[in-house]
Amino acid sequence: MTKQKAKHAELPPAARNFATRQKAVWKAYEMLGEAAAEAGPLDARARRLVKLALAIGAQAQGATSSHARRAKADNVSLAEMHHVAVLAVTTLGLPAAVRAMAWIDTALEKGPVRKRK
């Protein structure tokens, strides 16, 4: 299996299909993500927690699950991820915080994804 195919194999099915069908767009998307990560002073751990919080705020289950698994792969503790969900209470409300915590727990039952560059 090529390195690119192995990388795409880790994606959820819909994203994997998009990445396979739209290679140039996916590559540009990945480059944008790398540029955004390097654009400021936040370290990798802080970026991981912020991205988890943004996914929770967007009420995006898939993104929340993905960022929780990536956070686990980057040695972010479950307690830290739960704290991000709890912090959502005052901004998003209790139901959103409970939902986010459930999404995190469910995602982590499947295990972490491998680290990405």
Stockholm file with secondary structure:
# STOCKHOLM 1.0

chainA/1-117         MTKQKAKHAELPPAARNFATRQKAVWKAYEMLGEAAAEAGPLDARARRLVKLALAIGAQAQGATSSHARRAKADNVSLAEMHHVAVLAVTTLGLPAAVRAMAWIDTALEKGPVRKRK
#=GR chainA/1-117 SS CCHHHHHHHTSCHHHHHHHHHCHHHHHHHHHHHHHHHHTSSCCHHHHHHHHHHHHHHTTCHHHHHHHHHHHHHTTCCHHHHHHHHHHHHHHHCHHHHHHHHHHHHHHHHTCCCCCCC
#=GC SS_cons         CCHHHHHHHTSCHHHHHHHHHCHHHHHHHHHHHHHHHHTSSCCHHHHHHHHHHHHHHTTCHHHHHHHHHHHHHTTCCHHHHHHHHHHHHHHHCHHHHHHHHHHHHHHHHTCCCCCCC
//
